[in-house]
Amino acid sequence: MILKFTSFLIGIIWSYSIIKTQSVFSKKAGLIFKIFITKVSWFTLIAAIYFGYKNFQIKFVLIGLIIGLIIVNLGFYFLKKKINQKFNENQIAKFKSYFEYALIFLIVYFILF
């Protein structure tokens, strides 16, 4: 039972963190990220909730969902705070641009090949 609930919680955290990551990107990378990655993550989140519903009481599903959402939101909050303390705005913008172009390249590469 504990192993099933842990896997349910990991599925919730994993899929919601990828959905939440979409808000970090610019519109061009966000669109590609939304089309190819976020759609799968929404299906994964729905599948995790369905898995929880089939294996646990609705109370445990709701508790797991709330715990997962809180963990992801707190993680993003503290990560943003830490990054803003450690790097200046120019460094963050350069890294973000590099990462977005790398993401676009990888998605195009995997679609074509």
Secondary structure, DSSP 8 states (H G I E B T S, - for coil): -HHHHHHHHHHHHHHHHHHHHGGGS-HHHHHHHIIIIIHHHHHHHHHHHHHHHHHS-HHHHHHHHHHHHHHHHHHHHHHHHHHHHHS-HHHHHHHHHHHHHHHHHHHHHHHH-
